[in-house]
Amino acid sequence: MNSSFAVFCDFQKSTAAVDCRGWTASSSLENNAKTRRLFSLAKRRMKRSVGAAAGASVHAHLERALASATKHQPHPNRPKPTLATKPTLSLEGNIAAGKSTMLRHLANEPNICPVHEPVGVWQSVGPSKTNLLHLFYSDPNRWAFTFQAYAFLSRAKAAASHVRDAQTPTSAAFMLERSLHSDKQCFAQNAYNNGLFQEVEMAIYDDFYSWILSETPSVQSDGFVYLRASPETCLCRSQKRARDEESALSLEYLHQLHSLHEGWLLPDGVAAAAQTGRSVSADGRPVLVLDCDVEFADDDELLRSMRDRIMEFVDELAPRASGH
């Protein structure tokens, strides 16, 4: 099973689960028939494209996924889950800006439910455990759309899973390591800008982005914490952490992503945000801006100061979350 097909199967399985478990507005019994038609079409297409033997394997895989999904069919009138007063925030910033470090620190807070970026999922896709992240960095022209589609899917699954399962009353906020919004505004957009997405691929991405956010509003962010660091700082940190897939990471690529983050999270410019440490994103969400050019990973006092500012921001957004 090749990597593109493995991604397709995961997407198909997840879409069926979303449709049948009440995570969409149209979670009626009629949706089961629609899902079965989609699976039947997928099976026919896959048999033609991968051959009879592989097609039989596909048939079994999709049937198991459908059986699992429809087993838990909810009542047609079951409302979609909401976050109530629990806000969802995301740590945003360039590659190696310090998001993982900050999230590990915030995870010690009893009122934070951390949702880590699913990097491990990207590094082990399908039965062959293909490293899709490596494929993307080594040949972006071939793998950009496949990777970005799977990155979006895995982010959505991670966020929805935590929102659905985190029932403890002490979890006052969900903190995502990047959001679906930055996946589109920065990474997908950058791929399109560089010709790595064809126009039709961007249209497909936009379509499922809009659908997922419309049907599962609980995975949207109420606000963003922007860990702002220069591309030069990010490149230095990336080299220091020495992630194998990032060995080909270029300063030019980091500058491109930095520019997109700035335009999205600081639409009124850097000077305006520098005065208050606050901004409103281009899509209308509040932003807390933290200067992360300084080395904070081993500075306990600075980490505490940043944590306190983030927790104040969380408290401010709690009333806003009730509007989900």
C-alpha positions in Angstrom: 0.0 0.0 0.0 1.6 3.3 -1.1 1.7 6.4 1.0 -1.0 8.3 -1.0 -3.4 5.4 -0.7 -2.7 5.0 3.0 -3.6 8.7 3.5 -6.8 8.2 1.4 -7.9 5.3 3.6 -7.3 7.2 6.8 -9.2 10.2 5.4 -12.1 8.0 4.3 -12.2 6.1 7.6 -12.2 9.4 9.6 -14.8 11.0 7.4 -17.1 8.0 8.0 -16.5 8.2 11.7 -17.3 11.9 11.7 -20.5 11.4 9.7 -21.8 8.5 11.8 -20.9 9.5 15.3 -22.8 12.8 15.3 -19.9 15.2 14.7 -21.8 16.8 11.8 -25.0 18.6 11.6 -26.4 15.8 9.3 -26.0 12.9 11.7 -29.3 11.1 10.8 -29.8 7.5 9.9 -30.0 8.5 6.2 -26.4 9.5 6.4 -25.5 5.8 6.8 -26.8 5.1 3.3 -24.8 8.1 1.9 -21.7 6.7 3.6 -22.2 3.2 2.2 -22.6 4.7 -1.3 -19.3 6.6 -0.8 -17.6 3.5 0.4 -18.9 1.4 -2.6 -17.6 4.1 -5.0 -14.2 4.1 -3.3 -14.0 0.3 -3.5 -14.7 0.2 -7.2 -12.2 3.0 -7.9 -9.5 1.4 -5.8 -9.9 -2.0 -7.5 -9.4 -0.4 -10.9 -6.4 1.6 -9.8 -4.5 -1.0 -7.6 -5.7 -4.3 -9.0 -8.0 -7.1 -7.8 -5.8 -8.5 -5.0 -5.2 -5.1 -3.5 -8.8 -4.2 -4.2 -9.9 -7.1 -2.0 -7.8 -5.8 0.8 -9.3 -2.4 0.3 -12.8 -3.8 0.5 -12.1 -5.5 3.8 -10.4 -2.3 5.2 -13.3 -0.1 4.3 -16.0 -2.5 5.5 -14.3 -2.7 8.9 -14.1 1.0 9.1 -17.8 1.4 8.2 -18.9 -1.3 10.6 -17.0 0.4 13.4 -18.4 3.8 12.6 -22.1 2.7 12.2 -22.0 0.6 15.3 -22.1 3.8 17.4 -24.9 5.6 15.4 -26.4 8.2 17.7 -30.0 9.3 18.0 -30.8 11.6 15.0 -31.6 14.5 17.3 -28.4 14.3 19.3 -26.8 17.8 19.4 -23.2 18.4 18.4 -20.7 18.5 21.3 -19.7 22.0 22.4 -17.0 23.3 24.7 -19.3 25.1 27.0 -17.1 27.6 28.8 -13.8 25.8 27.9 -11.8 28.0 25.5 -9.6 26.5 22.9 -6.3 28.3 22.2 -3.4 27.4 20.0 0.3 28.1 20.2 1.3 29.6 16.8 4.7 30.4 15.3 7.3 29.4 12.8 9.1 26.0 12.7 11.3 25.7 15.9 9.9 28.9 17.4 9.5 27.1 20.8 6.0 25.8 20.7 6.8 22.3 21.9 8.9 23.7 24.8 6.1 26.1 25.8 3.4 23.4 25.6 5.5 21.1 27.8 5.7 23.9 30.4 2.0 24.7 30.2 1.1 21.0 30.5 2.0 21.3 34.2 -0.9 23.7 34.7 -4.0 21.9 36.1 -6.2 24.2 34.0 -4.6 23.3 30.7 -5.3 20.3 28.5 -2.4 20.1 26.0 -2.9 18.9 22.4 0.5 18.2 20.9 1.2 18.5 17.2 0.9 14.9 15.7 4.4 14.8 14.3 4.8 11.1 15.2 1.7 10.3 13.1 3.3 12.0 10.0 6.4 10.0 10.6 4.6 6.6 10.4 1.8 6.4 7.9 0.0 3.3 6.8 1.0 -0.4 7.2 4.5 0.4 5.8 5.1 3.1 8.4 6.1 5.6 5.8 7.7 8.8 7.0 5.5 11.3 5.1 7.3 14.3 6.8 10.6 13.1 5.3 9.0 12.6 1.9 7.6 16.2 2.0 11.0 17.8 2.8 12.9 15.6 0.3 10.5 16.1 -2.6 8.0 18.9 -1.9 6.9 19.1 -5.5 5.6 15.5 -5.3 4.4 15.3 -1.7 3.2 18.8 -0.7 -0.5 18.2 -1.2 -0.5 14.7 0.2 1.4 15.9 3.3 -0.6 19.0 3.9 -3.9 17.2 3.5 -2.8 14.5 6.0 -1.4 17.2 8.4 -4.8 18.9 8.4 -6.6 15.6 8.9 -4.4 14.5 11.8 -4.7 18.0 13.4 -8.4 17.8 13.2 -8.5 14.3 14.6 -6.2 15.2 17.5 -8.2 18.3 18.4 -11.6 16.6 18.1 -10.4 13.6 20.2 -9.2 15.8 23.1 -12.3 18.0 23.0 -14.6 15.0 23.0 -12.7 13.0 25.7 -11.5 15.7 28.1 -14.4 15.6 30.6 -12.6 16.6 33.8 -13.9 19.9 35.2 -10.4 21.2 36.0 -9.5 21.3 32.2 -10.3 25.0 31.8 -8.7 25.3 28.4 -7.5 23.2 25.5 -4.1 24.3 24.2 -3.2 23.2 20.7 0.3 23.1 19.3 -0.7 24.9 16.1 -4.3 25.0 14.8 -6.2 24.2 11.7 -6.2 27.9 11.0 -2.4 28.1 10.7 -2.3 24.9 8.7 -4.3 26.8 6.0 -3.1 30.5 6.5 0.6 29.6 6.6 1.5 26.2 5.4 -1.1 25.4 2.7 -0.9 29.0 1.5 2.8 28.9 1.3 2.7 25.7 -0.8 0.3 27.3 -3.1 2.4 30.5 -3.4 5.4 28.4 -4.4 3.5 26.4 -7.0 3.5 23.2 -4.9 -0.3 23.1 -5.0 -2.1 23.3 -8.3 -5.1 25.6 -8.3 -7.5 22.6 -8.2 -5.6 21.2 -5.2 -6.0 24.4 -3.3 -9.7 24.4 -4.1 -10.0 20.9 -2.7 -8.1 21.9 0.4 -10.3 25.0 0.9 -13.4 22.9 0.5 -12.6 20.4 3.2 -11.1 23.1 5.4 -14.4 25.0 5.3 -16.5 21.9 5.8 -14.5 20.6 8.8 -14.6 24.0 10.6 -18.3 24.4 9.8 -19.3 21.0 11.0 -17.0 20.7 14.0 -16.8 24.3 15.5 -15.3 22.9 18.7 -12.0 22.4 16.9 -11.7 26.1 16.1 -9.5 28.3 18.2 -10.9 31.1 20.3 -7.5 32.8 20.4 -3.9 32.5 19.4 -0.6 32.8 21.4 2.0 33.9 18.8 5.5 32.8 19.7 7.2 35.4 17.6 10.8 34.6 16.6 13.0 35.6 13.7 13.7 33.1 10.9 17.3 33.2 11.9 16.5 32.2 15.5 14.2 29.4 14.2 16.9 28.0 11.9 19.4 28.0 14.7 17.0 26.2 17.0 16.1 23.7 14.3 19.7 22.8 13.8 20.2 22.5 17.5 17.3 20.0 17.9 18.6 18.1 14.8 15.3 16.5 13.7 16.3 14.3 10.8 13.5 15.5 8.5 14.5 19.2 9.0 18.1 18.8 7.7 17.0 20.3 4.4 15.2 23.2 6.1 16.2 26.5 4.4 16.3 30.0 5.7 14.3 31.1 2.7 11.5 28.7 3.6 11.5 30.0 7.2 11.3 33.6 5.9 8.3 32.7 3.7 6.5 31.2 6.7 7.4 34.1 8.9 5.9 36.6 6.5 2.7 34.6 6.4 2.5 34.4 10.2 3.0 38.1 10.4 0.4 39.0 7.9 -2.2 36.7 9.5 -1.5 37.3 13.2 -0.3 40.9 13.0 -2.3 42.5 10.2 -1.9 46.0 11.7 1.8 45.6 11.8 4.5 44.8 14.3 4.7 48.3 15.8 1.1 48.2 17.0 1.5 44.8 18.6 4.8 45.8 20.2 3.1 48.4 22.4 0.5 46.2 24.0 1.6 42.6 23.2 -1.8 42.1 21.7 -3.3 41.9 18.2 -6.4 40.8 16.3 -5.7 38.2 13.6 -6.8 38.7 10.0 -9.6 36.2 10.7 -10.8 38.2 13.7 -9.5 36.3 16.7 -7.5 37.8 19.6 -3.8 37.3 19.7 -1.3 37.4 22.5 2.2 38.1 21.2 5.3 36.8 23.0 8.9 37.7 22.1 10.6 34.4 21.6 13.8 35.6 20.1 15.2 35.4 23.6 16.2 32.0 24.8 13.5 30.9 27.3 13.8 27.1 27.4 16.2 27.1 30.4 15.1 30.4 32.0 12.7 29.5 34.7 11.9 33.1 35.6 11.1 34.1 32.0 9.1 30.9 31.5 7.0 31.8 34.6 6.4 35.3 33.2 5.3 34.0 29.9 3.1 31.3 31.5 1.4 34.0 33.7 0.6 36.1 30.6 -0.8 33.1 28.8 -3.0 32.1 31.7 -4.3 35.7 32.0 -5.2 35.4 28.3 -6.9 32.1 28.9 -9.0 33.7 31.6 -10.0 36.5 29.3 -11.2 34.1 26.6 -13.3 31.8 28.8 -16.5 33.9 28.4 -15.9 34.1 24.6 -15.8 30.2 24.4 -19.4 30.0 25.6 -20.3 31.4 22.2 -19.2 28.3 20.3 
